[in-house]
Amino acid sequence: MTGANKGIGRAVAGRLAELGMTVVVGARDPEKGAEAVAEINAAGGTAHPIGLDVTDQRGVSAAAEQIADRFGRLDVLVNNAGIAGDLAAQAPGSAHLDGLRAVFETNLFGVVTVTEAMLPLLRRSAAARIVNVSSGTASMGWTTDATHYLSRMPGSLGYPVSKAALNMLTVQYAKALSREGILVNAVAPGACDTDFAKGLPFQLTRTAAEGAAIVVRLATLGRECPTGGFFDDNGRLPW
Ligand SMILES: NC(=O)c1ccc[n+]([C@@H]2O[C@H](COP(=O)([O-])OP(=O)(O)OC[C@H]3O[C@@H](n4cnc5c(N)ncnc54)[C@H](OP(=O)(O)O)[C@@H]3O)[C@@H](O)[C@H]2O)c1
């Protein structure tokens, strides 16, 4: 799991451990990762920390090697790490490229970096799954539907665009990996009151645990698990 030390990722890690899975808690700050691992293990789970900054390609490769040495395979990859970024830098008309690139570096290229590094380990699993944590803001259907609240959000060239690209990345990986039985889906956790929401001009209402539920569902579904889809608690979302 990436970004598993807090927020939705931490809630997913805790829940997967409760379900009996051995969880590798990826965190870019080793101390925060160790704290999350200690909490999960104190609650009766089995978790292991791993240093993982999704923007650091060498560090991600090293993490994959450590997982290979210690566990030999990976059954589930949850690409959860994500940032809202500097909102002012993303506004149409006053956007600046450095701010946009930073968002894409984590939310899109970070997912590619981690997925490419972990694929050899996923290929060793009998039933591998990849869950990409996307966002309802990525939905063009919702964003262009005048009756949906997302259509009234201020325009942004960064975060929603990065997550829409993540959705297409999900479809492309799903297509490429379906013959190998590796299932790849994107999920929208809903508007959760985590540190992610700190810079927003409004309050988000769901808990991290509520947001984690759809991630856990797609990570643990059996053979009936779809692939190449975009889901929230209520089912498929419009692209
Ligand atoms: N909260 C919402 O309303 C909402 C809605 C839709 C989608 N999402 C998505 O849900 C995911 C989790 O968000 P959250 O709400 O749980 O936010 P959060 O509380 O801010 O947690 C984000 C996590 O990602 C990690 N992270 C950020 N950049 C990273 C990097 N370069 N390498 C590795 N880890 C990195 C953070 O690590 P640090 O602790 O080191 O910063 C943290 O663990 C994100 O992908 C977000 O886009 C959130």
The ligand as an SDF file (V2000), in Angstrom:
LIG
                    3D

 48 52  0  0  0  0  0  0  0  0999 V2000
  -10.0980   12.8480    1.3480 N   0  0  0  0  0  0  0  0  0  0  0  0
  -10.9020   12.9230    0.2990 C   0  0  0  0  0  0  0  0  0  0  0  0
  -11.9570   13.5630    0.3330 O   0  0  0  0  0  0  0  0  0  0  0  0
  -10.5610   12.2090   -0.9810 C   0  0  0  0  0  0  0  0  0  0  0  0
  -11.5390   12.1750   -1.9830 C   0  0  0  0  0  0  0  0  0  0  0  0
  -11.2510   11.5150   -3.1740 C   0  0  0  0  0  0  0  0  0  0  0  0
  -10.0310   10.9010   -3.3270 C   0  0  0  0  0  0  0  0  0  0  0  0
   -9.0970   10.9660   -2.3430 N   0  0  0  0  0  0  0  0  0  0  0  0
   -7.8090   10.2830   -2.5730 C   0  0  0  0  0  0  0  0  0  0  0  0
   -7.5710    9.3780   -1.5180 O   0  0  0  0  0  0  0  0  0  0  0  0
   -6.1630    9.1770   -1.3730 C   0  0  0  0  0  0  0  0  0  0  0  0
   -5.7970    9.3300    0.1010 C   0  0  0  0  0  0  0  0  0  0  0  0
   -6.1240   10.6440    0.5080 O   0  0  0  0  0  0  0  0  0  0  0  0
   -6.4240   11.0300    2.0200 P   0  0  0  0  0  0  0  0  0  0  0  0
   -7.6960   11.7680    2.0350 O   0  0  0  0  0  0  0  0  0  0  0  0
   -6.2470    9.8660    2.9000 O   0  0  0  0  0  0  0  0  0  0  0  0
   -5.2510   12.0990    2.2310 O   0  0  0  0  0  0  0  0  0  0  0  0
   -4.1450   12.2640    3.3660 P   0  0  0  0  0  0  0  0  0  0  0  0
   -4.7300   12.0550    4.7110 O   0  0  0  0  0  0  0  0  0  0  0  0
   -3.4770   13.5580    3.0600 O   0  0  0  0  0  0  0  0  0  0  0  0
   -3.1340   11.0560    3.0750 O   0  0  0  0  0  0  0  0  0  0  0  0
   -2.3690   11.0300    1.9050 C   0  0  0  0  0  0  0  0  0  0  0  0
   -1.3140    9.9650    2.0350 C   0  0  0  0  0  0  0  0  0  0  0  0
   -0.5290    9.9700    0.8480 O   0  0  0  0  0  0  0  0  0  0  0  0
    0.8290   10.0950    1.2410 C   0  0  0  0  0  0  0  0  0  0  0  0
    1.6390   10.6900    0.2020 N   0  0  0  0  0  0  0  0  0  0  0  0
    1.5400   11.9130   -0.3720 C   0  0  0  0  0  0  0  0  0  0  0  0
    2.5240   12.0750   -1.2700 N   0  0  0  0  0  0  0  0  0  0  0  0
    3.2600   10.9450   -1.2530 C   0  0  0  0  0  0  0  0  0  0  0  0
    4.4040   10.5020   -1.9420 C   0  0  0  0  0  0  0  0  0  0  0  0
    5.0510   11.2810   -2.8290 N   0  0  0  0  0  0  0  0  0  0  0  0
    4.8740    9.2600   -1.6970 N   0  0  0  0  0  0  0  0  0  0  0  0
    4.2600    8.4530   -0.7990 C   0  0  0  0  0  0  0  0  0  0  0  0
    3.2060    8.8280   -0.0800 N   0  0  0  0  0  0  0  0  0  0  0  0
    2.7040   10.0580   -0.3170 C   0  0  0  0  0  0  0  0  0  0  0  0
    0.8050   10.9050    2.5140 C   0  0  0  0  0  0  0  0  0  0  0  0
    2.0320   10.7750    3.2010 O   0  0  0  0  0  0  0  0  0  0  0  0
    2.5330   11.9210    4.2750 P   0  0  0  0  0  0  0  0  0  0  0  0
    1.8450   11.6140    5.5780 O   0  0  0  0  0  0  0  0  0  0  0  0
    4.0020   11.7090    4.3050 O   0  0  0  0  0  0  0  0  0  0  0  0
    2.1390   13.2500    3.7180 O   0  0  0  0  0  0  0  0  0  0  0  0
   -0.3620   10.2250    3.1970 C   0  0  0  0  0  0  0  0  0  0  0  0
    0.0410    9.0020    3.7560 O   0  0  0  0  0  0  0  0  0  0  0  0
   -5.4920   10.2020   -2.2910 C   0  0  0  0  0  0  0  0  0  0  0  0
   -5.1080    9.5660   -3.4850 O   0  0  0  0  0  0  0  0  0  0  0  0
   -6.6030   11.2050   -2.5730 C   0  0  0  0  0  0  0  0  0  0  0  0
   -6.4410   11.8450   -3.8130 O   0  0  0  0  0  0  0  0  0  0  0  0
   -9.3230   11.6160   -1.1630 C   0  0  0  0  0  0  0  0  0  0  0  0
  1  2  1  0
  2  3  2  0
  2  4  1  0
  4  5  1  0
  4 48  2  0
  5  6  2  0
  6  7  1  0
  7  8  2  0
  8  9  1  0
  8 48  1  0
  9 10  1  0
  9 46  1  0
 10 11  1  0
 11 12  1  0
 11 44  1  0
 12 13  1  0
 13 14  1  0
 14 15  2  0
 14 16  1  0
 14 17  1  0
 17 18  1  0
 18 19  2  0
 18 20  1  0
 18 21  1  0
 21 22  1  0
 22 23  1  0
 23 24  1  0
 23 42  1  0
 24 25  1  0
 25 26  1  0
 25 36  1  0
 26 27  1  0
 26 35  1  0
 27 28  2  0
 28 29  1  0
 29 30  1  0
 29 35  2  0
 30 31  1  0
 30 32  2  0
 32 33  1  0
 33 34  2  0
 34 35  1  0
 36 37  1  0
 36 42  1  0
 37 38  1  0
 38 39  2  0
 38 40  1  0
 38 41  1  0
 42 43  1  0
 44 45  1  0
 44 46  1  0
 46 47  1  0
M  CHG  2   8   1  16  -1
M  END
$$$$
